[in-house]
Amino acid sequence: MKSINIVLFQPQIPQNTGNIARTCAATGAHLHLVGPLGFVLDDKKLKRAGLDYWDKLSVKYYDSIREFYRKNPDGKFYYFTTKGQNKYTDVTYPDNCYIVFGREDKGIDEEILFHNKETCLRMPMLPHLRSLNLSNTVAIATYEILRQWDFEGFEVSGHLTKYDWE
């Protein structure tokens, strides 16, 4: 099965990270948390938002962005930012790609963006709005990648409890 790596650079809001952890569990994505974090990992809000999914996902922690890059030297990175010049749907995502998201209040450091212009991606939205919620953005990006991969290995049809679709 193909793999997605979701990277959160200095997340500040525990509920967002908890929601993203749940998305990772549901999609088999690996979660990478790059510090410093704006909360402690045993935060009640973080655990509550992630529900009982924490044991169903892979989480790696890094003290800094330098450590993250050092430990993932061959990664194919895509940076999601409101400053991006390319739409997130214009990319064909490879297996084991890394989709990187910045802090809720500041985004990704502009020096990183400047040196990665071609892989800075934007989600189109109405002008003069700041941004989408981080956990929503991660979910949209993750499901775009899975869509491109034709949801390989995923259950794509559901079942009713009381009724039969036939």
C-alpha positions in Angstrom: 0.0 0.0 0.0 1.2 3.5 -0.8 2.2 5.9 2.0 1.6 9.5 2.8 3.6 11.5 5.4 1.8 14.4 7.1 4.2 16.9 8.6 3.1 19.6 11.1 5.7 22.3 11.7 5.3 23.7 15.2 1.5 23.1 15.5 0.0 25.4 18.2 -3.6 24.2 18.7 -4.0 20.7 20.2 -7.5 20.2 18.8 -6.1 20.6 15.2 -3.4 18.1 15.9 -5.8 15.7 17.4 -8.2 15.9 14.4 -5.2 15.4 12.1 -4.1 12.4 14.1 -7.6 10.9 13.5 -7.3 11.6 9.7 -3.9 9.9 9.8 -5.4 6.8 11.5 -8.3 6.6 9.0 -5.9 6.9 6.0 -2.8 5.1 7.1 -0.8 8.3 6.9 2.3 8.8 9.1 2.2 11.8 11.3 5.4 13.8 11.9 5.4 16.5 14.6 8.2 19.1 14.4 8.7 21.1 17.5 8.6 23.2 19.4 4.9 22.4 19.8 2.5 24.9 21.3 1.1 22.3 23.7 2.2 19.3 25.7 1.5 15.9 24.2 -0.6 14.7 27.1 -3.0 17.7 26.6 -6.6 16.6 27.2 -7.8 18.6 24.2 -5.3 16.8 21.9 -6.3 13.4 23.2 -10.0 14.2 23.0 -9.9 15.4 19.4 -8.0 12.3 18.4 -10.5 10.1 20.2 -9.3 6.5 20.6 -7.3 6.5 17.4 -3.8 7.3 18.9 -2.8 3.6 19.1 -3.8 3.2 15.4 -1.3 5.6 13.9 2.4 6.1 13.4 3.7 9.4 15.1 7.3 10.6 15.0 8.6 13.6 16.9 11.4 16.0 16.0 12.9 18.8 18.1 13.5 21.1 15.1 13.0 21.3 11.3 16.8 20.6 11.0 16.4 17.3 12.8 13.4 16.5 10.6 15.3 17.1 7.4 18.3 15.3 8.7 16.2 12.2 9.4 14.3 12.3 6.2 17.0 13.3 3.6 15.4 11.6 0.6 11.8 12.9 1.1 9.8 14.5 -1.7 8.3 17.5 0.1 5.2 19.5 -0.8 4.6 22.7 1.2 1.0 23.8 1.7 0.9 27.6 2.1 -1.4 30.5 1.3 1.8 32.0 -0.4 2.1 29.1 -2.9 1.9 29.9 -6.7 0.7 26.4 -7.7 -2.6 24.7 -7.0 -2.5 21.5 -4.9 -4.4 19.7 -7.6 -1.8 20.4 -10.2 0.7 18.0 -8.6 0.9 14.2 -9.2 1.9 13.0 -5.8 4.4 10.1 -5.5 4.3 7.2 -3.1 5.9 8.1 0.3 5.4 11.9 -0.3 5.7 14.4 2.6 3.0 17.1 2.8 4.2 19.9 5.1 1.9 22.3 7.0 3.0 25.3 9.0 1.9 26.8 12.3 -1.7 27.9 12.5 -0.7 31.5 13.2 2.5 32.0 11.0 2.5 29.2 8.4 5.8 27.8 7.1 9.0 29.9 7.4 9.4 32.0 4.2 13.0 30.9 3.8 11.9 27.3 3.4 9.2 28.4 0.9 11.6 30.6 -1.1 14.0 27.6 -1.6 11.1 25.3 -2.7 9.0 27.5 -5.0 8.0 24.6 -7.3 6.6 22.5 -4.5 4.8 25.3 -2.6 1.1 24.5 -3.0 -2.0 26.6 -2.4 -5.7 25.7 -1.9 -7.7 28.2 -3.9 -10.2 30.3 -1.9 -11.9 33.6 -2.1 -9.6 36.7 -2.1 -8.9 38.6 1.1 -9.4 35.6 3.4 -6.4 34.6 5.5 -6.6 30.8 5.4 -8.5 27.6 5.9 -8.4 25.7 9.2 -5.3 23.5 9.5 -7.0 20.2 10.1 -9.4 20.8 7.2 -6.5 21.7 4.9 -4.7 18.5 5.9 -7.8 16.4 5.2 -8.4 18.0 1.8 -4.8 17.4 0.7 -4.7 13.9 2.0 -7.9 12.9 0.2 -6.7 14.5 -3.0 -3.6 12.3 -2.9 -5.7 9.2 -2.2 -8.1 10.2 -5.0 -5.2 10.3 -7.4 -4.1 6.9 -6.2 -7.7 5.7 -6.8 -8.1 4.9 -3.1 -6.0 1.8 -3.6 -6.5 -0.5 -0.5 -9.4 1.5 0.9 -12.9 0.5 1.5 -14.9 2.5 -1.0 -18.5 1.4 -0.4 -20.4 1.3 2.8 -23.1 -0.8 4.3 -26.4 0.1 5.9 -27.2 -1.3 9.3 -31.0 -1.8 8.9 -31.4 -2.0 5.1 -29.7 -3.5 2.1 -28.6 -1.4 -0.8 -29.8 -4.1 -3.3 
